[in-house]
Amino acid sequence: MSLRRTCPFLGLLDSDTLRVEWEGQPRLVRLMDVDPERATPGGAKPATEFGRRTLRWGQDVYFKDVAEVLLEFACDHVSLSNSGKLLCYAFVRGENCNVRLIREGWSPCFQKYGDPRIHRREMEQAELWARMEGRGIWGGLGGRGDYLALKNYWQLRAGQIAGFRLATGMGEDILNCRLDYPEIVSIARAKRAAHVFVELSRAFHNPDGSVLIQLGNPMQPFSALFPAGANGLAGFLEREFLGFGKPNYIYLNGEVTLTDGHPQITIEHPEQVGTCPPETLR
């Protein structure tokens, strides 16, 4: 069941970012399952003229004279983005803003972190119609590059995440490096072993021959340490799984400990690495 909350609307700061009053304080909202081009610089994505057009449409048309918005989270608790923003859908005058962004061709349906948990049909149908009509980014008006290549990459990742969701829904004991971070920290304090579904984010090659691979969200520090004797395995994973267009996700199994206050899993053997849930391996 999703969580809904009506909030005073304070402004649209970027094509995907709202400011609302949340529990008496200003708070930023990141619209989920959309990825419009940015209007302002900052972060990993460059600002584009099409992003500025998207922002003007939002400010001058869609959110004009709006006093409040209904926020809907995908589950029964508040979700946060990598940067700490509220991550949700926004309803304006009873309409789903996220779906409207896609239908107008301002944004694709964003599946990089999995297919939408709620409103999936509406989101994908909106994109289908926008693509058929050649609207916005599907008519070559975007400034970000090849959206078909981006969609193929996101759908590859979404398929892996769907496998994880199915496995945990059937009772498999697997932790997610993003969603279960507090539990991973607790396991690290106890120096226990765990199966973890992780996203390979960045690799660091150390002078002693060991390799450290950052896992998931840098706001939740978690890493995999490959000692010098396992640097060949780390190199293989870096080549095959890390970066744009590659699968990015794997399953790791091993003891988790705290290093400099952050959880770290040590990987020494190929048997500790898998591309499918652990029960499937049996």
N, C-alpha and C positions, 0 to 999 in steps of 0.2 A: 504494500500500500504506500502511495506517495504522500509526502508531507507538503501541505500548502500553507502559504502565509501571505496576507495582503499587507503591502508596505507603501508609505508615501514615496512618490517618485521624485528624485532630486535632479536628474539629468542624464543625458546620454553622452559619455565621454569618448567612446570610440565605437566602431561598427559592431563590436561584440561585448561592450562593457557599459553597464548601467551604474548609476549611483542611486542608492535608496536609503531611506531611514530604517535601520534595523535595530530593534530594541533600544530606541532612543538615540542611536549614534549613526553617523554616515557610514555606509558600507558599500564596497564595490561588488558587483555581480558580473560573473562571466556566463554568457549564454552557452548552454551545453549543446553538444551534437551539431554545432554549426562552426564554420571557420571562414568568415568573411575576411576580405583583405583589410589590412589596417589603414587607418587614416592618419595616425600619429606615430612617430618613430619610437622605438623601444622594443625590447624582447627579440626573439629570434626572427620574426617576420619583418620585412621592410614595409614602410608606408608606400602606398601607391595612389595614383590619381583615382583609380576605381574605388579604392578604399575610402577616399575622401568623398566621392560621390555617394557611396553607401551611407556614410555618416550624415551627409546633408539630407538625404532622403529620410533617415531616421529622425533627425532633429526637426526638419521642416514639415514633414508629412506624417510619419507614423506616430511619433511620440508628441506631436504638437498639442499643447493644452492638456496633456495627460497629468492628472494629479496623483494617481496611485496605480500600482501594478500588483498583480497576483503572481507570486513566485511559487513554482512547483519543483520540488526535488524528486529525483528518480526513486528514492526509497523513503523509509519512515524516519530518517534523520537528516540533518544538514550535511551537505557535501561541499567540499572545498576544492578549488583548482590548485594546480602546482604552485601558484603564487599566492594562495591564501584567500582568493575571492570566493564568494558564494557561487556555487556551480549549479545552475538550474535552468528551467524554462521560465519565460515571462509571458503573462497574458495581459493584453491591453484591450479594453472594451470587449472582453470575452473572447478575443482571438489569440491564438498561439503565435507569439512574435517569432519564435525560432522557425516554425513552419513557414511563416510568411516570408522570412528572409530567403529561404530556399526556393519558394514558389516564384519569387520575383527575379531569381537568378543572381542575387547578391552573394549567395553562399552555396557551397555543396552541402550535402548531408555528410557530416564529419564522423568517420568510423575508425579513426586511428586508435582509439582506446576501447573499441568494441562497438557492435551494433547498438543503436539506441535501446535502452531498457524499457522505456515507455514512449508512446507516440511514434513507434517505428513505422507503422504503416503510413501515417500521415506524412512523415518526413520523407520516406522513400518515394511515395506517390508524388509529392510536391517536386522532388528532384526529377522524376521521370517526365513530368509535364514540362518543367522548365527546360530540360534537355531537348525534348521533342520540338518545342517552340523556339529554341535557340536564344533563350533569354540570358542577358547578362554574361556571366563567365562562360556559358555554353555557346554564346555567339561571338566569342573571341574578344570580349571587352575587358577581361581581367588583365592584370599586369603581373601575375605571379608565375605564369608558366603553363605547363601542360597539365590541365586538370584531370584528363583521363589517366595519365601516368600516376598522379597523386591518388586517384580513386583506386587504381589497381593495387598500389602499395597499402593503402588503408584497409582494403578488403582482405588482403593477405593477413594483416595483423588481426583484423576482426575475426577471421576464421579460427586463428589460434586461441583468441580470447573466448570464443564460443565453446571450444573444446574444454577449456578450463572451467567455464561456468557450468557446463554439462556435468563434468566430473565431480565438482563440489556439490552440485545439486543432487547427485546420486550418493553423496556421503563420503567421497574421498577426502582424506585429511591432507589438504594442500593449502599453503598460505600464499597470499598474493602480496608481492613486495610493496605495492601501493596501498591496497585496501586494508591490509592486516599489519601495518607497521608497528603499532603498539604491542601486539602479540609477539612479533619477531624480536622486539627489544627485550621483552620478558624472557623469551626463550634464550636469548643471548646471555642475559644475566645468569641464567641457570646452567649455561653451557650444555644445552641439549641439542639433539639432532632434529632436523625438520626437512620436509619436502617443501620447496618454495618455487612458485611460478614467477619468473623474473623477466624484466626487460633489460637487455644489455644497452647501456647508454654511452659509456666512454671507457677507453682502455688507457692505462698508465703503465709504462715499462720502467721498472726500477733498476738501479745500477747493479744490484745483486743477482739480476736475472729473473726475478719474480715479476709477475704481472698482476695488477690490481684492476678489476673491471667494476666500474660504477653501475649499480643496479637501480632502475626505476627513477624516482623523482629526487633530484639533488636536495630538495627541501626536507627529505626524509633520508638522511645518509645511510646507505647500506651498500656493501661491496662484497665481491668474491675475490679471494686471494688465491692465486695460482703460484705455489712455490717454484723455484728455479727449475726443478725437475719436471714440472708440469707446464712449462712455458710453451711447449709445442701445442698442447691442448688449448691453451689460452689463445695462441696465434690462430689456430684453426677456427675457434669460435668468433674471434674478431673478424677474420676474413669472410666467413660464411653467414654470420648472423648480425653483425653490428653495422649500422648505417642505413641510409635511404635505400629503399627497394629490397631490403633483406628482411628475413623473418623477425629479427629482433628478440623474440621470446623463446625461452627454454625453461626446462625444469631442472633445478639443482637439489641435491640431497647431501646433507652433511651436517657436521656440528657447527652451531652458530655461537660465536663468542663476541664479547665487547672489545673493541680496539679503539683507543682514544675516545671512549664513551659512545661509540657507534657500533651497530651490529655488523659482523663480518662472517662469511661462510668460507671455509677453506676447501678447495677443490684440488685433489691430487690425482684422481683416476677417472678415465672416461666413463666408468660405471656410475659415477655421481652425476652424470649429465644425461638428459633425455629430451626428446622432442614431443613426448606425449605423457599424459598423466601416469603416475606410478603404478596404479592398479592395472592399467592397460598393458604394462610391460610384463605382467605375470602370466 
